[in-house]
Structures are given as C-alpha cells and as structure tokens.
Amino acid sequence: MSELEVGLIARGDWVVDEVVRAVGGMFEPIALLLDQYDAMLNPRLAPDEMVRWLSRCLGIPVGSDATRGERRLLAAVPRLYRSWATSNGVRLLVSSYLDVAEDDVEIVESGAADWSAVGGSELPGSDDPFVEVRIARPLEEDELETLSSLLTSALPVGMPCRILSG
C-alpha cells in the first residue's frame, strides 16, 4: 500500500476505505495480467483460450479442438514465417502440426527455377500448377481437414493441393 492509502485508512473513514478497495479491485486484473505476460505469450504455458487467440492473430487457422497442434505451430512461427509459401515452409508447417519429423513429409510441386545462357531453352517445371504433400503416417479425418485448411492459407491462392497419407 502507498503512504496515501495507509494514511487514509488509518483515519478510519469508511467511505475512503471503500473507494480504495474499489480502485484496488479495478486494477487487480491488470496487475495479474502484467505479472503473467510472459506466460500468456508462450505457447507451451498459455491457457487454451490464449493459444486460440494467438493463433488467430498470427494467421494460423486451426480448429478449436486442435490445441496441441496450435501450440506446436505457434512455437514454430518464427521459422515458419521465414519460409512461408515455400516447399520448406510447407514441410515445416505439416511436420509441426502433425508432430512428425520433417523427413517424413515429402513435398512434390510443379514449380521450378533455372538459368540458361541460351535463349528459348526449355522451361523447367510443369504447365499445370500443383502441390502434393505426402505424409508417411495415416491421418485421421479431423487431422486431414485441419491440415487442408492450413495448407490453403500457406499456399498461393488457387494453388491445387493434394494430401496423400499412409
């Protein structure tokens, strides 16, 4: 308590006592939030509601019943954002969400880049764009739906994507 609070309470004025309690009660939730600020932003420690809020803020569209996957994705966000919409980024996204090794996820895509000193040389890649994600283990139906949603947000708009598992 501050010296002012101690002095006013020592006077014995019940109105002042009530005002001090009311103001203290108003600031208590703010003080608790500030005390727990680090834990609220840590995906491994934050409550489920905070994890859902963080995932929405960071653009990770995971269903409300997939909190474990959200926590893993939030922990991988710094690495994910560096390689977002690349084959390495898609591999990291899938392996983080499903909690599998990156080696167990194979990405096949139609795009390619090459350099040639000869004009008019054949272009690499395929004419029809596609991404195919192959996962070594079988997926449950809800995992497949959530993963499809995640891949839709991670790939360029209109990019067809197939998921093969098992």
N, C-alpha and C positions, 0 to 999 in steps of 0.2 A: 504494500500500500504506500501511496505517496504521503508526504507530510501533510498535505492539504486534507486528504481523506482521513488520516489519523486525527488531525485537529478537529475536523467537523464531526466525526463520530464521537470523539471524546466529549463534545459539548452535550451530547445526549439528545439532539434534535431528531425526532423520528422521521420527519419529512426529508431531512438531509440524508438520513440513513437509507431510506427507500430510494431516493434518487441515485445515490452512489451504487446501491445494489443493482438497480435497473440499468444504469450505464455500464457497470461491470458485466452484467448478463448480456448486453448487446455486443460487447467486444470479445467475449469469451470464445465464440465460434471462430472469429477471425484469428485470434491468438492460437487456437488449436490447429487451424489450417496452416498457419505460418510455421508452427513447430513441426508439422508433418509434411512440409512442402517437398522435401527430397524424396520421401517415401511415396508421395502421391504421383510423382513423375517417373518413378522406377517401375517398369512393367512387371518385375518379379515380386514387388512388395505392394503395389497399389491394389485397392479393392476392385472388385469386378466392374462396378459402375464406372470407376475412373478409367479402367482399361478400355471399356467400350467407348467412352468419351474421347480418350486419346486416339484410339484407332480411327474414329470418325474424323477427328481434327487432322490427322495425318494422311487421310485418304486410303485407309485400309478397310475395304468393305467386307467385314466378316460378320456372319450372323450372330445373334445374341447368345446362342448356346455354344459358341466355339471359343470360349475364353482362353483355353490353353494355347490354341493356335494363335490367337491375338497376342498373347504375351510373348510368344517366340518371335512373331513378326515385328512387334514393337522393339524388342531387343535387337533385332537385325536392321532396323530402319536406317541407321547411318550407312551401312554397307549397301542396303537396297537402293537408296536414293542416288548413290554414286553410279550405279549401273542399271538404273530404271530403264525398262523397254529395250534392253539388250538381251542376247541369249544368256549371258552370265547372270544378269539380273533376274531373268525368268527362272533360271535354275536355282538361284538363291531363294527366291520367293517360294517356289514349290518345296524345296528341301526344308526351309524354315517353318512353313506352315504344317507340313506333314511330319516334321521331326525325323527326317531320313538324311542319310549322307548325300552330299552333292553328287557323288559318283553314281548314286542310284537313280539319278534323274538325267534323262537324255533329251536334248532339245534338237529337233530337226526343223530347219526353216528354209524358205525358198530364196531368201536374200543372200547377196554376196557382194564383195567388192574386189576389184582387181585393177592392176595398172598395166598399160601396154604402150610400147613406143610406136606401135604400128596402128595407124588409123583404120577404123572399120573392122577391128578384130571382134571376135565373138564375145558377147556379154556373158558374165557369169550368172549363176542362179537360174531361177525358173520364171517363166512369164506370169504364172498364176501365183499370187502370194498365199502363203500358208505357214502355220506354225504347228508342229506336232510335239506334244510333251509325252514322253514315255517314262513311266514310273515302274520300278522293279516290283513293288508290292501291290497287292489288290487294294482297291479303295472301296469304302462304304459309300452308300448313296449320298448321305449328307456331306461327306468329305468331297465328293465329286462335284456337287452343286456349289459348295463354297469355293472350291478351287477354280471352277469355271468362272465364277464372279470375280475372283482375284485376278485371274488371267485377263479377263475382259478389261479390267481397269489398268493393267500393266502393259498391254499391247496397244499398238496404234489402232485408231478407230476403224472398224470394218475388217480387221485382220482375222481371217478364219482360223480357228484353233481347235485341234482335236486332242483329247486326252486319252492315252492308252495306258492301262494299268494291268499289273499281274503278269 
